Each structure stands twice: as C-alpha cells, then as structure tokens.
Amino acid sequence: MIKMNLTAIIATMTIAASAMAVPAAAAPAQITEAQAKEIALNDAGLKEAEVTFVRSNIDYDDGVMEYEVEFFSGNTEYDYDIDATTGAIRARDFDCEFYAPTAANATGTAAPAVGITRDQALEIALKHAGLSKADVTHTHVHQVFDDGLEQFDVKFYVGMTEYNYDIDANTGMIIDFDAEIDD
C-alpha cells in the first residue's frame, strides 16, 4: 500500500515538473524582417537604395513582439518599432545628426535668425504628420533651450498615439520627431 502511494506521488510530481519545465513557445512572427524594413521605408517615403540600414532585429516590448528597424538617409537617422504580428507601426522617430543651428558667415557673425511663433511651430508639426488642428487633442507647445538651441517642443495626441516634435525656433526646421502608441 505504501509502495503504491509512493509510486503515485512520484508519478504525479514527475508529470507536474515536466509541465512546468516546458516553456511556452513564442508566437511566430507574422511578417518578415524584409517586410518590416519595407513598411518603415514606405512610411519615411524613402527607397532602399537611399538608405543605410544600421539595425533590424526582432524583440519584445511590453509583451509585444516587434521589429526594431534603424537606418540613415543623409544626416537623418530613422528608428521604427513595427508590430511583428500585424505590421502596424508602434513607434517612429527621426533625428537630424550633426545638426548645426546657424552657421557663421564670412565676417564671423552669426547668420540672422528668421524666427517662428508657437502657432507656426504647431502648424509645421501638424503638416509633417499629415494632420490638422481638428484631428488632434491635448496640444502642448513650449519654447525651450536645448544644448544652446532655442526650439519649440510640440506634443499632441491622435487617439492613443502621442506625437512629439522638436522644432528649431529660428528656422522652423524639424530637429527631432517621434510618434508612438501611448500605453
């Protein structure tokens, strides 16, 4: 009797241990790395011949499998997070690398500043995003100095997507941009 109970207990423990030891298989990606790159390029309005890919790999973010795609075109770096199951863009941003806000002219004095207003900074960001004021909520525009550069930080939402822009307050040039789903 004791021998039979001991055998039953060992068998039960073996089944339970093997059930716990087998990890759940990760869900396979529904899109390929090449498709993720194509989605990013299409969104950026670029062709593969116009860019240099730095990185593209699959990773998990907040429990979601996604491709992280990074590439350069000229002096602009693009970063994309693309849902590996649906192909939806979860986050994007681009940065101007080696950006010089104003160059000195031949006499050594700074080039004259053009200057834009807060409303113009918002309009620049909205135009870039392909949106209008009626499309967005929770708009914030703040004038700041970052690394000695006067700029506008522009933030707005469309549904659950948060858009952030850094815009040069003198030239109106977009210095940095990102859009991501706000969890």
Long-range contacts (C-beta under 8 A, 24 or more apart in sequence): 26-65, 27-65, 27-85, 29-58, 29-65, 29-67, 29-84, 29-85, 30-84, 30-85, 30-86, 30-87, 31-67, 31-82, 31-84, 31-85, 31-86, 31-87, 33-57, 33-58, 33-67, 35-87, 36-67, 36-69, 36-80, 36-82, 36-84, 36-87, 37-69, 37-71, 39-80, 39-82, 39-87, 39-89, 40-69, 40-71, 40-78, 40-80, 40-82, 40-89, 40-92, 41-71, 43-80, 43-89, 43-92, 44-73, 44-78, 44-94, 46-73, 51-78, 58-84, 61-90, 62-183, 64-90, 66-90, 72-97, 75-99, 79-178, 81-180, 89-179, 90-180, 90-181, 91-178, 91-179, 91-180, 91-181, 92-177, 92-178, 92-179, 92-180, 93-164, 93-176, 93-177, 93-178, 93-179, 93-180, 94-176, 94-177, 94-178, 95-175, 95-176, 96-173, 96-174, 96-175, 96-176, 99-173, 99-175, 101-149, 101-168, 101-170, 101-171, 102-170, 102-171, 113-170, 113-171, 114-170, 114-171, 114-172, 115-169, 115-170, 116-152, 116-167, 116-169, 116-170, 116-171, 116-172, 118-143, 118-152, 120-172, 121-152, 121-154, 121-165, 121-167, 121-169, 121-172, 122-154, 122-156, 124-154, 124-165, 124-167, 124-172, 124-174, 125-154, 125-156, 125-163, 125-165, 125-167, 125-174, 125-177, 126-156, 128-165, 128-174, 128-177, 129-158, 129-163, 129-179, 131-158, 136-163, 143-169, 149-175, 151-175, 157-182
